[in-house]
């Protein structure tokens, strides 16, 4: 099966859910991406 080249955008407040559903994620604050990258176990933890 070929990939269609489509992208979905999931907006959520629970980064654990996003990390479970997505390969890549970004954290937004005040309308700007402050952190973005591929999902990893520590991505959604607070510094």
TIMIVO-579674 format. One record per atom (N, C-alpha, C, O): residue number from 1; residue in one letter; chain; atom name; x, y, z. Coordinates in Angstrom, 3 decimals, padded with zeros to 6 digits. Atoms other than C-alpha are relative to their C-alpha. Example, Ala and Ser with C-alpha at 12.3 -4.5 7.8 and 13.67 -1.06 7.14 Angstrom:
2
1:A:A:N:000.890:-001.190:000.000 $
1:A:A:CA:012.300:-004.500:007.800 $
1:A:A:C:000.900:001.200:000.000 $
1:A:A:O:001.936:001.181:000.665 $
2:S:A:N:-000.820:-001.190:-000.060 $
2:S:A:CA:013.670:-001.060:007.140 $
2:S:A:C:-000.770:001.090:000.730 $
2:S:A:O:-000.261:002.198:000.899 $
end
This chain:
47
1:X:A:N:000.847:-001.179:000.000 $
1:X:A:CA:000.000:000.000:000.000 $
1:X:A:C:000.895:001.245:000.000 $
1:X:A:O:001.839:001.329:000.786 $
2:X:A:N:-000.772:-001.238:000.078 $
2:X:A:CA:001.382:003.426:-000.934 $
2:X:A:C:-000.543:001.033:000.975 $
2:X:A:O:-001.741:001.074:001.254 $
3:X:A:N:000.419:-001.090:-000.873 $
3:X:A:CA:001.317:006.381:001.425 $
3:X:A:C:-000.563:001.123:-000.861 $
3:X:A:O:-000.082:001.377:-001.965 $
4:X:A:N:000.656:-001.068:000.742 $
4:X:A:CA:-000.922:009.237:000.339 $
4:X:A:C:000.702:001.339:000.166 $
4:X:A:O:000.387:002.279:-000.564 $
5:X:A:N:-000.688:-001.266:-000.211 $
5:X:A:CA:001.413:011.963:001.654 $
5:X:A:C:-000.860:001.022:000.720 $
5:X:A:O:-000.706:002.222:000.498 $
6:X:A:N:000.881:-000.897:-000.738 $
6:X:A:CA:-001.221:013.435:003.960 $
6:X:A:C:000.526:000.222:001.411 $
6:X:A:O:001.252:-000.610:001.954 $
7:X:A:N:-000.384:-000.333:-001.363 $
7:X:A:CA:-000.683:015.113:007.314 $
7:X:A:C:-001.247:000.319:000.798 $
7:X:A:O:-002.153:000.992:000.304 $
8:X:A:N:001.083:-000.338:-000.926 $
8:X:A:CA:-003.063:015.287:010.277 $
8:X:A:C:000.554:000.920:001.061 $
8:X:A:O:001.722:000.812:001.435 $
9:X:A:N:-000.376:-000.893:-001.077 $
9:X:A:CA:-002.953:017.997:012.899 $
9:X:A:C:-000.894:-000.310:001.191 $
9:X:A:O:-002.118:-000.216:001.094 $
10:X:A:N:000.728:000.303:-001.227 $
10:X:A:CA:-003.972:017.019:016.429 $
10:X:A:C:000.334:001.079:001.011 $
10:X:A:O:001.501:001.282:001.345 $
11:X:A:N:-000.193:-001.030:-001.013 $
11:X:A:CA:-004.458:019.819:018.939 $
11:X:A:C:-000.554:-000.549:001.303 $
11:X:A:O:-001.726:-000.919:001.375 $
12:X:A:N:000.429:000.561:-001.282 $
12:X:A:CA:-004.602:018.656:022.559 $
12:X:A:C:000.785:000.650:001.128 $
12:X:A:O:001.846:001.234:000.912 $
13:X:A:N:-000.667:-000.524:-001.187 $
13:X:A:CA:-003.686:019.719:026.067 $
13:X:A:C:000.706:-001.101:000.775 $
13:X:A:O:001.437:-000.813:001.722 $
14:X:A:N:-000.618:001.136:-000.682 $
14:X:A:CA:-002.566:016.234:027.144 $
14:X:A:C:001.129:-000.548:-000.873 $
14:X:A:O:000.877:-001.310:-001.807 $
15:X:A:N:-001.130:000.401:000.837 $
15:X:A:CA:000.932:015.668:025.734 $
15:X:A:C:000.253:-001.502:000.045 $
15:X:A:O:000.864:-002.050:-000.872 $
16:X:A:N:-000.123:001.455:-000.062 $
16:X:A:CA:000.852:012.041:026.884 $
16:X:A:C:-000.833:-000.669:-001.069 $
16:X:A:O:-000.395:-001.643:-001.681 $
17:X:A:N:000.868:000.527:001.055 $
17:X:A:CA:-002.052:011.358:024.526 $
17:X:A:C:000.615:000.278:-001.363 $
17:X:A:O:000.629:-000.597:-002.228 $
18:X:A:N:-000.629:-000.364:001.269 $
18:X:A:CA:-000.305:013.204:021.697 $
18:X:A:C:001.205:-000.902:-000.260 $
18:X:A:O:001.385:-001.386:-001.377 $
19:X:A:N:-001.173:000.858:000.152 $
19:X:A:CA:002.893:011.217:022.301 $
19:X:A:C:-000.389:-001.424:-000.373 $
19:X:A:O:000.346:-002.108:-001.084 $
20:X:A:N:000.473:001.351:000.320 $
20:X:A:CA:000.872:007.997:022.090 $
20:X:A:C:-000.491:-000.099:-001.446 $
20:X:A:O:-000.341:-001.146:-002.077 $
21:X:A:N:000.635:000.029:001.309 $
21:X:A:CA:-000.836:008.940:018.808 $
21:X:A:C:000.872:000.501:-001.149 $
21:X:A:O:000.606:000.171:-002.305 $
22:X:A:N:-000.748:-000.683:001.057 $
22:X:A:CA:001.811:010.907:016.894 $
22:X:A:C:001.476:-000.392:-000.023 $
22:X:A:O:002.051:-000.756:001.003 $
23:X:A:N:-001.430:000.228:000.155 $
23:X:A:CA:005.320:010.368:015.530 $
23:X:A:C:000.813:001.247:000.330 $
23:X:A:O:001.916:001.164:000.869 $
24:X:A:N:-000.669:-001.280:-000.274 $
24:X:A:CA:006.238:014.041:015.802 $
24:X:A:C:-000.968:000.873:000.764 $
24:X:A:O:-002.182:000.752:000.607 $
25:X:A:N:000.873:-000.901:-000.746 $
25:X:A:CA:004.935:016.702:018.144 $
25:X:A:C:000.707:001.327:000.253 $
25:X:A:O:001.932:001.419:000.182 $
26:X:A:N:-000.531:-001.320:-000.305 $
26:X:A:CA:005.385:020.363:018.995 $
26:X:A:C:-000.737:000.552:001.207 $
26:X:A:O:-001.917:000.266:001.412 $
27:X:A:N:000.587:-000.675:-001.155 $
27:X:A:CA:004.759:022.375:022.145 $
27:X:A:C:-000.115:001.473:-000.357 $
27:X:A:O:000.859:002.100:-000.775 $
28:X:A:N:000.258:-001.399:000.342 $
28:X:A:CA:003.191:025.792:021.613 $
28:X:A:C:-000.235:000.804:001.273 $
28:X:A:O:-000.901:000.345:002.201 $
29:X:A:N:000.272:-000.969:-001.061 $
29:X:A:CA:003.245:028.777:023.974 $
29:X:A:C:-000.141:001.364:-000.651 $
29:X:A:O:000.716:001.784:-001.429 $
30:X:A:N:000.248:-001.345:000.529 $
30:X:A:CA:001.789:032.162:023.109 $
30:X:A:C:000.115:000.024:-001.530 $
30:X:A:O:000.780:000.893:-002.095 $
31:X:A:N:000.080:000.114:001.471 $
31:X:A:CA:001.178:031.120:019.454 $
31:X:A:C:001.333:-000.293:-000.669 $
31:X:A:O:001.455:-000.080:-001.875 $
32:X:A:N:-001.305:000.352:000.586 $
32:X:A:CA:004.813:030.001:018.918 $
32:X:A:C:000.411:-001.395:000.439 $
32:X:A:O:000.160:-001.811:001.570 $
33:X:A:N:-000.531:001.322:-000.341 $
33:X:A:CA:006.389:026.575:018.781 $
33:X:A:C:001.271:000.200:000.819 $
33:X:A:O:002.231:000.803:000.341 $
34:X:A:N:-001.169:-000.151:-000.855 $
34:X:A:CA:008.836:026.419:021.696 $
34:X:A:C:000.817:-001.284:000.069 $
34:X:A:O:001.957:-001.275:000.533 $
35:X:A:N:-000.696:001.277:000.010 $
35:X:A:CA:009.766:022.755:021.293 $
35:X:A:C:-000.657:-000.870:-001.063 $
35:X:A:O:-001.883:-000.953:-001.123 $
36:X:A:N:000.545:000.872:001.039 $
36:X:A:CA:009.363:020.368:018.358 $
36:X:A:C:000.986:-001.116:-000.280 $
36:X:A:O:002.197:-000.947:-000.144 $
37:X:A:N:-000.880:001.106:000.339 $
37:X:A:CA:010.693:017.012:017.348 $
37:X:A:C:-000.734:-001.321:-000.063 $
37:X:A:O:-001.960:-001.385:000.026 $
38:X:A:N:000.561:001.337:000.024 $
38:X:A:CA:010.187:013.299:017.103 $
38:X:A:C:-000.340:-000.425:001.414 $
38:X:A:O:000.293:000.010:002.377 $
39:X:A:N:000.453:000.504:-001.296 $
39:X:A:CA:008.412:011.535:019.926 $
39:X:A:C:001.128:-000.785:000.669 $
39:X:A:O:001.821:-001.567:000.017 $
40:X:A:N:-000.925:000.806:-000.802 $
40:X:A:CA:010.641:010.155:022.683 $
40:X:A:C:-000.559:-000.070:001.421 $
40:X:A:O:-001.439:000.718:001.765 $
41:X:A:N:000.593:000.175:-001.333 $
41:X:A:CA:009.971:009.000:026.259 $
41:X:A:C:000.001:001.254:000.874 $
41:X:A:O:-000.909:001.415:001.687 $
42:X:A:N:-000.072:-001.179:-000.860 $
42:X:A:CA:011.015:012.317:027.863 $
42:X:A:C:-000.527:001.275:-000.615 $
42:X:A:O:-000.439:002.335:000.004 $
43:X:A:N:000.400:-001.217:000.710 $
43:X:A:CA:009.545:014.738:025.342 $
43:X:A:C:-001.035:000.797:000.772 $
43:X:A:O:-000.920:002.019:000.863 $
44:X:A:N:001.110:-000.713:-000.612 $
44:X:A:CA:006.392:015.589:027.285 $
44:X:A:C:000.192:000.292:001.491 $
44:X:A:O:-000.737:000.752:002.154 $
45:X:A:N:-000.261:-000.317:-001.402 $
45:X:A:CA:008.033:015.937:030.704 $
45:X:A:C:000.459:001.446:000.133 $
45:X:A:O:001.124:001.982:-000.754 $
46:X:A:N:-000.407:-001.375:-000.275 $
46:X:A:CA:008.544:019.372:032.208 $
46:X:A:C:001.480:000.023:000.351 $
46:X:A:O:001.943:-000.889:001.037 $
47:X:A:N:-001.430:-000.096:-000.342 $
47:X:A:CA:012.224:020.496:032.463 $
47:X:A:C:000.205:000.305:001.474 $
47:X:A:O:001.344:000.419:001.928 $
end
